[in-house]
Amino acid sequence: MRVITQPDMLKTDDYLPACGGKGNDVWRLMTACMTGETRIAQKLLKENPTLVNCSWAYFTPLHLAVREGHTESVECLLQHGADATAIRGVSWQDTPLQKANDRGYSHLTELIERHIQQEAPSDSFSESLAGSSAEYNLFTASAVGDDEYVGNLLSNDSSKVNTLDPSGRSALFYASKNGHESIVQALLQSGANPNLPEKDAPGGASLHASVSANHQTIVRMLLDQGADPNAEVEASGNALYIAMRNGNQELVEELCSAGGSISLTDACALGRKDLVEEILALRPSEVNAGDFGPLTQAVSEGYIAIVHLLLKHGAELNAPWYTSNYMTYAMRFTEKEMVKMLLDKGADPNRSNWLGVSYLHIAAMLGKVDMAKLLLEYGADLEATDDEYCTIPLGWAAKYGQEEMVSFLLNHGAKPSSTIIQDWAQPVAWAERKGYAAILEKLK
């Protein structure tokens, strides 16, 4: 396992909603679980039990403890309520159970399976709507527009107006999303907080949902009650971005009047070169805003003029990355000409993320032979080994069933086996576990 440096974003004692804890505490717990220092993990969880499901780059402490085979740390995390089914936002991430299976950690596999059976999560809201035996409650009634039920419930007991259902959503969210104005009004009069932190929305999700559905009256109601027009929903920007994307000028004006503003990242996603220029002049430091920042958005949409503008203003091509960055998006969503331009501008073809995942690993997973060929022409390393699956790009191609990519990499010198890779992580082992007979034949 490579030495991992604490990300700048986590060098703080401030609470980071997206990570689920104070920056330094999140990093201490993550590293303690990676290294098997269970006593440190226990101390941190005793001080703050909610830290157990914190995350960085969509990885939780449990993911890392399982990956490294630290049984005591895994037991500690599960006892404190770690989500054993967690898998979030990364296309190449496996569940803790899958990680244990792949590595042959039979004791951890049994432990996690037993825990999942004993601690099966409650039905989600969507599941609660199915079946006549499902509980009918404030959340369901708010979603379907049952004014009488909501009114009676609130008049008898409004104490749950700011609670969340098992899926992490509020009654106000459901009513706002589905356009039930009278229920929104009733909830707000009963004290519903439009900025209540919800799943993937630390500043609230109700305003975002109402703007997405173009419910203008509800948008006004929420803003009048103090809804934050700049609150973001993960991977979806803020309400103003949504209104601009939807072309709803009335809502754009409404949100701007309430103090809404657009970020450089969202301006790039919209392809608004005029706004990009204005924001760069006012807030030039926003040009480098992490994995999913301005450059990633402009690249993924193919806005070449904005890409050049960002590079002119100092957008970094070889900054640390964690989940996905501009190059991974370029390979996913654009043609090889964009990737070539970025490489010509100085992008390092061997720049890997915090887990050692390289661009060639991603190209192999995606089966993008043209991208892999281009990366190799610029010096990409065929033998780069990551920490997550402990294998080379050929291993990723085998794991994800990319038969053409396997042939391509073999023809360009990739070795079907390597002395620096553990047996379970060899390309052949991945093909065998996944049942890809054709790939297995090529590798043997």
Protein Blocks (a to p, Z undefined) as FASTA:
>chain_A
ZZddddfklmccbdcfknopafklmmmmmmmmmnopaklmmmmmmmmmmlmmgceehiaf
klmmmmnopaklmmmmmmnopafkbcchiakbccfklmmmmnopaklmmmmmmmmmmmgc
cddfklmmgojkbccdfklmmmnopaklmmmmmmmomklmmcccfkopafklmmmmnopa
klmmmmmmnopafkbccehianojklmmmmmnopaklmmmmmmnopafkbccehkapfkl
mmmmnopaklmmmmmmnopacdfklmmmnopaklmmmmmmmmmmlmpgcjklmklmmmmn
opaklmmmmmmnopafkbccfkbcfklmmmmmmcfklmmmmmmnopafklccfkopafkl
mmmmnopaklmmmmmmnopafkbccfklopafklmmmmnopaklmmmmmmnopafbdfkb
cfklgmklmmmmnopaklmmmmZZ
